[in-house]
């Protein structure tokens, strides 16, 4: 599995971010080709002090090639371009292969 993570910094208008993200952006995410599972949260916390991020998104793809194809697709480009409509604080995008483990 390959994971895509988006870490959103605090936006200029947090209420607009939440509303737009749920109402407009998530429906785009739901139809992203190759996306196996996704999750998000606006309740980002740090063990001490203020969290450096306002929100987080995680998307799971079969592998790096599937993620790259999804991001390069016309739909993936619409997903990326839509961030300008709500993510006024900016975002950090990272991705990595997931290694399974046991405790």
C-alpha positions as CSV (number, residue, x, y, z in Angstrom):
1,X,0.0,0.0,0.0
2,X,1.1,3.6,-0.6
3,X,-0.2,6.5,1.5
4,X,-0.7,10.1,0.5
5,X,-0.8,12.6,3.4
6,X,-1.8,16.2,3.2
7,X,-1.0,18.4,6.3
8,X,-2.9,21.7,6.2
9,X,-1.6,24.8,8.0
10,X,-4.1,27.0,9.8
11,X,-6.2,28.9,7.1
12,X,-7.2,32.5,7.2
13,X,-10.9,31.4,7.8
14,X,-11.2,28.1,9.6
15,X,-15.0,28.0,9.3
16,X,-14.8,28.5,5.5
17,X,-12.1,25.7,5.3
18,X,-14.2,23.2,7.2
19,X,-17.4,24.0,5.3
20,X,-15.8,24.0,1.8
21,X,-13.7,20.9,2.5
22,X,-16.7,18.8,3.6
23,X,-19.2,20.3,1.0
24,X,-17.0,20.6,-2.1
25,X,-13.6,19.0,-1.7
26,X,-14.5,15.6,-0.2
27,X,-17.0,14.9,-3.0
28,X,-14.1,15.2,-5.4
29,X,-11.9,12.9,-3.2
30,X,-14.7,10.3,-3.2
31,X,-14.5,9.9,-7.0
32,X,-10.7,9.9,-7.3
33,X,-9.7,7.0,-9.4
34,X,-7.4,4.4,-7.7
35,X,-8.2,5.7,-4.2
36,X,-8.8,2.7,-1.9
37,X,-9.6,4.4,1.3
38,X,-9.4,7.9,2.8
39,X,-9.8,9.7,6.1
40,X,-9.4,13.2,7.4
41,X,-9.6,15.2,10.6
42,X,-9.9,18.8,11.7
43,X,-9.0,17.8,15.3
44,X,-5.2,17.8,15.0
45,X,-3.4,18.0,18.4
46,X,0.1,18.0,19.6
47,X,1.4,16.4,22.8
48,X,2.4,19.8,24.1
49,X,1.7,23.3,22.8
50,X,-0.2,24.2,19.7
51,X,-0.3,21.7,16.8
52,X,1.6,22.9,13.7
53,X,-1.3,21.8,11.5
54,X,-5.0,22.6,11.3
55,X,-6.2,19.5,9.4
56,X,-4.9,16.3,7.9
57,X,-5.9,14.0,5.0
58,X,-4.8,10.4,4.4
59,X,-5.4,8.5,1.2
60,X,-4.5,4.9,0.5
61,X,-3.5,3.6,-3.0
62,X,-2.4,0.2,-4.0
63,X,1.1,1.3,-4.8
64,X,3.2,4.4,-5.9
65,X,2.3,3.9,-9.5
66,X,-1.5,3.9,-8.8
67,X,-1.0,7.1,-6.7
68,X,1.0,8.8,-9.4
69,X,-1.6,7.9,-12.1
70,X,-4.4,9.2,-9.9
71,X,-2.6,12.5,-9.2
72,X,-1.8,12.9,-12.9
73,X,-5.3,12.1,-14.1
74,X,-7.6,15.0,-15.1
75,X,-9.7,14.3,-11.9
76,X,-6.5,14.3,-9.8
77,X,-5.5,17.7,-11.3
78,X,-9.0,19.0,-10.3
79,X,-8.5,17.7,-6.8
80,X,-5.1,19.5,-6.5
81,X,-6.4,22.7,-8.1
82,X,-9.4,22.8,-5.7
83,X,-7.1,23.3,-2.7
84,X,-6.7,27.0,-3.6
85,X,-10.4,27.4,-2.8
86,X,-10.0,26.6,1.0
87,X,-6.3,26.0,2.0
88,X,-5.3,29.6,2.4
89,X,-2.7,28.6,5.0
90,X,-0.9,26.3,2.6
91,X,-0.4,22.5,2.7
92,X,2.4,20.0,2.9
93,X,1.9,16.9,0.8
94,X,3.9,13.7,1.5
95,X,3.7,10.1,0.4
96,X,5.3,6.9,1.3
97,X,5.0,3.1,1.0
98,X,3.4,1.6,4.1
99,X,5.3,-1.1,6.0
100,X,3.1,-3.4,8.0
101,X,4.2,-4.3,11.5
102,X,3.0,-6.0,14.7
103,X,3.4,-4.9,18.3
